[in-house]
Amino acid sequence: MPESTLILNAAALQRALTRIAHEVAERNDNRAEVVFIGIQRGGVHLARRLGALLSEIWRHPVPDGSLDVNLHRDDLDHRVSPDLHPTVIPFDVNGKTVVLVDDVLFSGRTIRAAMDALNDFGRPRRIQLAVLIDRGHRELPIKADFVGKNVPTALTENIRVQLAEADGEDSVQLERK
């Protein structure tokens, strides 16, 4: 059984999201152009939460959507069958500032796949990246614009994000094998 260490409890996770929302507001002057798109699975709930937080800050609704990247992954030929989830983008991305949201940034390959998948829906003016946890070990030159917490990890360790919407509670754990 893996040994785990609590990295973020529910209150710390909420503080991290609130900080990210304020950073997005500070970096983006044109609030009518900002949309959140969560990467399936963990990023979707975080994108909704960030959209709600930013809506409170700006007193203006901030649209959110979800994006499945599985058919755009570069390791598709190594998988038996991709685990597909719905992509729902109920707005036009053309000319928008799209904030891609994911729970954990690791190698960068999921983000590359997300940018490829996003091209199927139009041409954003700008893409920014928000992640709850950046654990390092990048294989591609991808860097998050907004980070909840940097957690340096060993390759043998895992980050497990639990969100209330899917798991009944909010927490982030570092698991050692």
matplotlib code that plots the C-alpha trace (Angstrom):
import matplotlib.pyplot as plt

x = [0.0, 1.4, 2.4, 0.8, 1.3, -1.3, -0.2, -3.5, -6.5, -9.9, -9.2, -5.7, -7.1, -9.8, -7.2, -5.1, -8.0, -9.0, -5.4, -5.4, -8.7, -7.2, -4.1, -6.2, -8.1, -4.9, -3.4, -6.4, -7.9, -10.7, -13.0, -15.4, -12.8, -11.8, -13.2, -12.1, -11.8, -11.1, -9.2, -11.2, -11.3, -9.8, -9.6, -13.3, -14.4, -11.5, -12.5, -16.0, -14.8, -12.4, -15.1, -17.4, -14.7, -13.8, -17.5, -17.6, -14.5, -15.6, -19.3, -19.6, -20.3, -17.2, -18.0, -16.5, -16.3, -14.7, -12.2, -11.4, -7.8, -7.6, -7.8, -5.0, -2.5, 0.9, 0.7, -2.6, -1.0, 0.2, -3.3, -5.8, -8.7, -8.9, -11.2, -13.3, -15.2, -17.5, -16.2, -18.5, -17.5, -20.8, -19.1, -17.0, -13.3, -12.2, -10.6, -10.9, -8.4, -8.8, -7.5, -6.9, -7.3, -5.8, -5.3, -1.7, 1.0, 3.7, 5.3, 3.4, 2.1, -1.6, -1.3, 0.1, -2.8, -5.2, -3.8, -4.1, -7.7, -8.6, -7.6, -10.6, -12.9, -11.3, -8.4, -8.2, -6.4, -4.4, -4.1, -3.1, -2.6, -3.8, -2.9, -3.6, -0.3, 2.9, 5.0, 7.9, 9.5, 8.6, 9.3, 8.0, 8.7, 5.4, 5.0, 1.9, 0.8, -1.0, 0.0, -1.8, 1.3, 4.6, 5.3, 8.7, 8.3, 10.4, 9.3, 8.3, 5.8, 2.3, 0.0, -3.6, -6.1, -9.6, -12.3, -15.7, -17.6, -16.2, -14.7, -16.8, -13.9, -11.2, -7.6, -4.2, -2.0, 1.6, 1.8, 5.1, 5.3]
y = [0.0, 3.4, 5.9, 9.3, 12.8, 15.5, 18.4, 20.4, 20.1, 21.5, 25.0, 25.2, 24.0, 26.7, 29.4, 28.2, 28.5, 31.9, 33.1, 31.7, 33.5, 36.8, 36.3, 35.6, 38.8, 40.8, 39.5, 39.9, 43.3, 42.4, 40.3, 39.7, 37.7, 35.2, 31.7, 28.6, 25.2, 22.3, 19.3, 16.1, 14.8, 16.7, 20.1, 20.3, 20.8, 23.2, 25.2, 25.5, 26.6, 29.2, 30.5, 31.0, 32.7, 35.0, 35.8, 37.1, 39.2, 40.7, 40.7, 39.3, 35.7, 33.8, 30.9, 27.4, 24.2, 20.8, 19.3, 15.6, 15.3, 11.5, 11.3, 14.0, 12.2, 11.2, 7.9, 6.8, 3.8, 2.5, 2.4, -0.5, 1.9, 5.6, 6.5, 9.1, 11.8, 14.6, 17.7, 20.6, 24.1, 26.1, 29.3, 30.5, 30.3, 32.5, 35.7, 34.7, 34.3, 30.6, 29.5, 25.8, 24.2, 20.9, 19.4, 18.3, 19.4, 16.7, 15.9, 18.6, 16.0, 16.4, 20.2, 19.7, 17.4, 20.0, 22.7, 20.4, 19.5, 23.2, 24.0, 21.9, 24.5, 27.7, 30.1, 31.7, 35.0, 33.7, 30.4, 30.5, 27.5, 27.2, 24.1, 23.2, 21.3, 21.5, 18.5, 19.1, 16.5, 18.3, 16.5, 19.4, 23.2, 23.9, 26.2, 27.1, 30.7, 30.1, 27.5, 26.6, 24.8, 23.6, 20.1, 18.7, 14.9, 11.9, 9.9, 7.1, 9.3, 10.2, 13.2, 12.2, 15.1, 14.5, 17.0, 17.1, 17.0, 13.6, 12.1, 13.7, 15.7, 18.1, 17.1, 16.6, 13.8, 12.9, 9.1, 7.2, 3.6]
z = [0.0, -0.9, 1.8, 1.3, 2.5, 2.5, 0.3, 0.2, 2.4, 1.4, 2.8, 1.2, -2.2, -2.1, -1.2, -4.2, -6.6, -5.2, -5.8, -9.3, -10.1, -8.8, -10.9, -14.0, -13.3, -12.9, -16.1, -18.4, -18.9, -21.3, -19.1, -22.0, -23.8, -21.0, -21.0, -19.0, -20.6, -18.2, -19.5, -18.9, -16.1, -13.2, -14.9, -15.6, -12.0, -11.4, -14.5, -13.2, -9.8, -11.3, -13.6, -10.6, -8.6, -11.5, -12.1, -8.5, -8.9, -12.2, -11.5, -15.0, -16.0, -17.2, -19.5, -19.0, -21.0, -21.0, -23.5, -24.0, -25.4, -25.6, -29.4, -29.7, -27.4, -28.9, -27.1, -28.6, -30.3, -26.9, -25.4, -25.8, -26.2, -25.2, -22.3, -23.9, -22.1, -23.4, -24.9, -24.3, -25.5, -25.6, -26.9, -29.8, -28.9, -31.8, -30.6, -26.9, -24.2, -23.4, -20.0, -20.1, -16.7, -15.5, -12.1, -12.4, -14.8, -15.3, -18.7, -20.7, -23.1, -22.0, -22.5, -26.0, -26.8, -25.4, -27.6, -30.6, -29.7, -29.1, -32.7, -33.8, -32.3, -33.7, -33.2, -29.7, -29.5, -26.6, -24.6, -20.9, -18.6, -15.0, -13.0, -9.4, -9.0, -11.0, -10.2, -12.6, -15.0, -18.2, -21.5, -23.6, -23.3, -21.6, -18.5, -16.6, -16.4, -13.1, -10.5, -7.3, -5.8, -7.0, -5.7, -6.8, -7.0, -7.8, -10.9, -8.6, -6.7, -7.7, -7.1, -6.3, -6.5, -5.0, -5.7, -3.9, -7.2, -8.1, -4.9, -2.1, -0.6, -1.6, -1.0, -2.8, -1.7, -2.6, -2.8, -2.5, -3.7]

ax = plt.figure().add_subplot(projection="3d")
ax.plot(x, y, z, "-o")
ax.set_aspect("equal")
plt.show()
